[in-house]
């Protein structure tokens, strides 16, 4: 996921690719920035969930691996 975010960031900055090219050209940066920020939020959420899982033993204070995976899948599905 982090690789895809980095690729999208480079492609957007270089002008090779835009998220939504069907809208007016003046709105392209808004869609591009929204995509980059949403991708960064998903990556940050996954790192946070992974860190909480590793900090606990899964039952006492930390998240279970299944819970971490389902929360990430839910965030991706909402997107």
PEPEJO-V227779 format. One record per backbone hydrogen bond with DSSP energy under -1.0 kcal/mol. CO is the residue of the C=O (numbers start at 1). NH is the residue of the N-H. Records with the same first field share a line. If there is no record, write none. Layout:
# PEPEJO-V227779
CO->NH ; NH
This chain:
# PEPEJO-V227779
1->5
2->6
3->7
4->8
5->9
6->10
7->11
8->12
9->13
10->14
11->16 ; 17
24->27
27->31
28->32
29->33
30->34
31->35
32->36
33->37
34->38
35->39
36->40
37->41
38->42
39->43
40->44
41->45
42->46
43->47
44->48
45->49
46->50
47->51
48->52
49->53
50->54
51->55
52->56
64->68
65->69
66->70
67->71
68->72
69->73
70->74
71->75
72->76
73->77
74->78
75->79
